[in-house]
Amino acid sequence: MTTLLYGSFLLSHGVEVSESYNSAKVIRFSYSDDTPMMYAKVKLYPPSNPTVETIKSLSDKNGFFAFVPDEEGKWKAEATDGMGHKGEIVIDVTKTSSITATYKGDIKQTSLFLRIILGLSLILNIFAIYGLIFKKVRQNIVRQ
């Protein structure tokens, strides 16, 4: 029966989840008394087009906003709280080394041995279910 549970895994498409170190830029927007600008509207402008924002988002409850730059140069971030306060910062992004850990949840990543075992298990489970049904039908016929 275990293979029947993994059936959706075998037929699904791949998913990739990764974690990067030292590549995200984290910005904290706060007021002069160090109170965070909670859920402030943030606009991010890339170096290649400094007049058009590429990201519109919100800071978190602690005033933090993070992004992963995809090009070098000066990125500008602006935050407004809707009450007339505005903060902005320019971040100069240069090429830095980063470490990336990746997990791919794809059937292609499953070993051939495991796929063979899962396939055989599926076949055996189908025959077991068929055998139980056939046995029950045969018992009903004999009782009549």
C-alpha positions in Angstrom: 0.0 0.0 0.0 2.9 2.3 0.5 3.4 2.8 -3.2 -0.2 4.0 -3.6 0.7 6.7 -1.2 3.8 7.7 -3.2 1.8 7.7 -6.5 1.3 11.4 -6.5 5.0 11.9 -5.9 5.9 9.7 -8.9 3.6 11.7 -11.2 4.3 15.2 -9.9 6.6 17.7 -11.4 9.7 18.9 -9.8 10.0 21.6 -7.1 13.2 23.3 -6.1 13.8 25.0 -2.8 17.1 26.7 -2.1 18.7 28.7 0.7 21.3 31.3 0.0 23.9 32.8 2.3 25.4 36.3 1.9 23.4 37.2 -1.2 20.3 38.8 0.3 20.3 42.5 1.2 18.4 43.2 4.4 17.2 46.7 5.2 15.5 48.0 8.4 13.3 51.0 8.2 12.7 52.8 11.6 11.8 56.1 13.0 14.3 58.3 14.8 13.3 56.8 18.2 14.2 53.3 16.8 10.6 52.3 16.5 10.2 50.1 13.4 8.2 51.3 10.5 5.9 48.3 10.6 4.3 47.2 7.3 5.6 50.3 5.5 5.1 50.3 1.7 8.5 49.6 0.1 9.6 50.4 -3.5 12.8 49.0 -4.9 14.6 50.6 -7.9 17.3 48.6 -9.8 20.5 50.2 -11.2 19.5 49.4 -14.8 16.3 51.5 -14.5 16.4 53.8 -11.5 13.1 55.5 -12.3 10.9 52.4 -12.4 10.4 50.3 -9.3 10.8 46.5 -9.8 9.4 45.5 -6.5 6.5 46.9 -4.4 6.2 45.2 -1.1 5.8 45.8 2.7 8.3 45.8 5.5 7.6 43.3 8.2 6.4 44.0 11.7 10.0 44.8 12.8 10.6 47.2 9.9 12.7 44.7 7.9 12.7 44.3 4.1 14.9 41.9 2.2 15.7 41.3 -1.4 18.2 39.4 -3.5 19.8 41.7 -6.2 20.2 40.2 -9.6 22.5 42.9 -10.9 25.4 45.0 -9.7 25.1 48.7 -9.1 23.3 51.1 -6.9 19.8 49.9 -5.8 17.5 52.4 -4.2 14.8 51.4 -1.6 12.1 53.7 -0.4 9.6 53.1 2.4 6.5 55.2 3.2 4.2 54.6 6.2 1.1 56.4 4.8 1.4 59.1 7.5 3.9 61.3 5.8 7.1 59.6 6.9 9.5 58.4 4.2 12.9 56.7 4.4 15.2 55.8 1.6 18.5 54.2 1.2 20.9 53.5 -1.7 22.8 50.2 -1.6 25.8 49.6 -3.7 25.8 46.0 -4.8 29.1 44.4 -5.9 29.8 40.9 -6.9 30.3 38.7 -3.8 30.7 35.0 -3.3 27.7 33.2 -2.0 26.9 29.7 -0.9 23.7 28.0 -2.1 22.2 24.9 -0.7 19.6 23.3 -3.0 17.0 20.6 -2.6 15.2 19.3 -5.7 12.1 17.3 -5.0 11.9 15.8 -8.4 11.5 12.2 -9.5 14.7 12.5 -11.6 16.6 12.9 -8.4 15.3 9.6 -7.0 17.7 6.7 -7.5 17.0 4.0 -10.1 17.0 1.3 -7.4 14.3 3.2 -5.3 12.2 3.7 -8.4 12.4 -0.1 -9.2 11.5 -1.0 -5.7 8.5 1.4 -5.7 7.3 0.1 -9.0 7.5 -3.6 -7.9 5.7 -2.6 -4.7 2.9 -1.0 -6.7 2.5 -4.1 -8.8 2.4 -6.4 -5.7 -0.1 -4.1 -4.0 -2.4 -4.2 -7.1 -2.3 -8.0 -7.1 -2.9 -8.1 -3.4 -5.9 -6.0 -3.6 -7.2 -8.0 -6.6 -6.6 -11.2 -4.7 -8.6 -10.0 -1.7 -11.5 -8.9 -3.8 -11.5 -12.2 -5.8 -11.3 -14.1 -2.5 -14.3 -12.2 -1.1 -16.3 -12.8 -4.3 -15.5 -16.5 -4.3 -16.6 -16.8 -0.7 -19.9 -15.2 -1.5 -20.4 -17.6 -4.4 -19.6 -20.7 -2.3 -22.1 -19.6 0.5 -25.0 -19.4 -2.0 
